[in-house]
Amino acid sequence: MKTSTSEGKHGIQWTARNQLDDLDFADYLALLSRAHEQMQTKTASGAAVSASVGLIIHKGKTKVLKFKAENNNPITLDGETLEDVEFFTYLGSIIDEQGGSDADVKARIGKARTAFLQLKNIWNSKQLSTNIKVRIFNTNVKAVLLYGAETWRATKTNIEKVQVFINSCLRKILNIHWPDTISNSLLWERTNQLPAEEEIRKI
């Protein structure tokens, strides 16, 4: 795939010296280009190289996302128009036309909330220690929440949303409910947690 997408040097500028032409994982492929003509060429080239080794690109699953594009003509593959979308999911993360992480952060919080609610019996258990509950939270809830976080644009707003969710879960695990209160620093100390911003930076 490297041969079919990078020979023309038509990717996006990634560093001062390097361009990013595509993202590949198993049979998932994301092509990146700055111009419509370049993307059309890459799409046709990628399909041809794939076909030469017996692989076929599924047109129905192939989507086109444009960001501030001046050319609104469609991208085609074997004469068929590929669908334009406002966002798509790549390896579990949501990529949208704004180039931000808001949609992905919202989706991760939703998935993590579902995971937390499914373990309600664990959090309410009198037999399990706080330490065990926190370990279960880290592996079954926080891991879901922070999946793909290393790719987020970590804005203050997004970090706050993540932190508010984590704090809410930890308070429920410790059985702290209004009007009882606890400072964030003590909450993190009692549950052996790092602030969300620091944890995301370490990923």
C-alpha positions in Angstrom: 0.0 0.0 0.0 2.9 2.3 0.7 3.9 2.1 -3.0 0.4 3.0 -4.2 -0.2 6.0 -2.0 3.1 7.7 -1.3 5.1 7.9 -4.5 3.3 11.1 -5.5 4.0 12.8 -2.2 0.4 14.0 -2.1 -0.4 13.6 1.6 -0.9 16.2 4.2 1.9 18.0 6.0 2.6 16.2 9.2 6.0 17.5 10.3 8.4 20.0 8.8 10.0 17.3 6.7 7.3 14.6 6.4 3.9 14.2 4.9 1.3 11.7 6.0 -0.2 9.9 3.0 -2.3 7.2 4.7 -3.2 5.4 7.9 -3.2 1.6 7.7 -4.3 -1.1 10.2 -5.1 -4.6 9.0 -7.8 -4.1 6.3 -8.7 -0.6 7.4 -7.2 2.2 5.3 -7.6 6.0 5.4 -6.1 7.9 2.5 -5.1 11.6 3.1 -4.7 14.3 0.4 -4.8 18.0 0.1 -6.6 18.2 -3.3 -9.5 16.4 -5.0 -7.4 15.3 -8.0 -4.8 13.8 -5.7 -7.4 11.9 -3.7 -9.0 10.6 -6.9 -5.6 9.3 -8.1 -4.8 7.7 -4.8 -8.2 6.0 -4.6 -7.8 4.5 -8.1 -4.2 3.5 -7.5 -5.0 1.9 -4.1 -7.8 -0.1 -5.7 -5.6 -1.3 -8.5 -2.8 -2.4 -6.2 -5.3 -4.2 -4.0 -6.9 -6.0 -6.9 -3.4 -7.2 -8.0 -3.1 -9.2 -4.8 -6.7 -10.4 -4.8 -8.2 -7.7 -2.5 -11.3 -5.7 -3.4 -12.3 -2.4 -1.9 -15.9 -2.4 -0.6 -17.4 0.6 -2.3 -20.4 0.7 0.1 -18.1 0.9 3.2 -15.8 3.4 1.6 -16.6 7.0 2.7 -15.2 10.5 1.8 -14.8 13.2 4.3 -13.9 16.7 3.1 -12.5 19.5 5.3 -12.7 23.0 3.9 -12.7 21.6 0.4 -13.0 24.0 -2.6 -13.8 21.2 -5.0 -17.1 19.5 -4.3 -16.9 17.0 -7.1 -17.4 13.4 -6.0 -14.6 10.8 -5.6 -15.4 7.8 -7.7 -14.2 4.2 -7.8 -14.7 2.1 -10.9 -17.3 4.6 -12.1 -19.3 4.6 -8.9 -19.6 7.7 -6.7 -18.3 7.2 -3.1 -20.5 8.6 -0.3 -19.6 12.0 1.2 -20.0 12.0 5.0 -19.7 14.5 7.9 -17.9 12.0 10.1 -16.8 8.4 10.2 -15.4 5.9 12.7 -11.9 4.7 12.3 -10.6 2.0 14.6 -13.2 2.9 17.2 -12.6 6.7 17.1 -14.9 9.3 15.5 -13.3 11.5 12.9 -15.4 14.5 11.9 -15.2 17.3 9.3 -14.2 19.9 11.9 -11.0 18.1 12.6 -11.6 18.1 16.3 -12.3 15.5 19.0 -15.6 16.7 20.5 -17.7 14.0 18.9 -15.2 11.3 19.9 -15.0 12.4 23.5 -18.8 12.6 23.7 -19.0 9.0 22.3 -16.4 7.6 24.6 -18.1 9.1 27.7 -21.4 7.5 26.5 -19.8 4.1 26.1 -18.0 4.4 29.5 -21.2 5.4 31.2 -22.9 2.4 29.8 -20.1 0.2 31.0 -20.3 1.8 34.5 -24.1 1.2 34.8 -23.7 -2.4 33.7 -21.5 -3.0 36.8 -23.9 -1.4 39.3 -23.9 -4.5 41.4 -20.2 -4.3 41.7 -20.2 -0.7 43.0 -23.0 -1.5 45.5 -21.4 -4.7 46.8 -20.6 -4.8 50.5 -18.3 -7.7 50.1 -15.8 -6.0 47.7 -13.2 -3.6 49.0 -12.8 -0.1 47.6 -9.4 -1.1 46.2 -10.9 -4.0 44.1 -13.8 -1.8 42.9 -11.3 0.9 41.7 -9.3 -1.7 39.9 -12.4 -2.9 38.2 -13.3 0.7 37.3 -9.9 1.2 35.8 -10.0 -1.8 33.6 -13.6 -2.0 32.6 -14.7 1.7 32.6 -11.8 4.0 32.4 -10.1 1.9 29.7 -13.3 2.3 27.6 -13.4 6.1 28.3 -9.7 6.7 27.3 -9.6 4.5 24.3 -7.9 6.5 21.5 -7.3 9.4 23.9 -3.8 9.8 22.6 -5.2 11.1 19.4 -7.6 13.7 21.0 -7.1 17.4 20.7 -7.1 17.8 24.4 -8.9 21.1 24.8 -9.8 22.4 28.3 -13.5 21.7 27.6 -13.0 18.1 26.7 -10.6 17.4 29.6 -13.2 18.9 32.0 -15.9 16.7 30.5 -13.8 13.6 31.0 -12.8 14.6 34.5 -16.4 15.3 35.6 -17.4 11.9 34.4 -14.5 10.2 36.2 -15.1 12.1 39.4 -18.8 11.2 39.4 -18.0 7.5 39.0 -15.5 7.6 41.8 -17.9 9.3 44.2 -20.5 6.6 43.5 -17.9 3.9 44.1 -17.0 5.6 47.5 -20.7 5.9 48.2 -20.4 9.7 48.6 -23.7 11.4 47.7 -25.1 14.9 48.2 -25.1 16.6 50.6 -21.9 14.8 51.5 -18.9 16.3 49.7 -15.2 15.5 49.1 -12.5 17.6 47.4 -11.2 16.3 44.1 -7.6 16.0 45.5 -8.8 13.8 48.4 -11.1 11.8 46.0 -8.1 11.0 43.7 -5.9 10.2 46.7 -8.4 7.7 48.1 -8.9 6.0 44.8 -5.2 6.3 43.6 -6.1 8.3 40.5 -4.2 10.8 38.5 -5.9 13.9 37.1 -7.4 13.1 33.7 -5.2 15.6 31.9 -2.1 14.1 33.3 -3.2 10.6 32.6 -4.0 11.4 28.9 -0.6 12.9 28.4 1.0 9.7 29.7 -0.8 7.5 27.2 
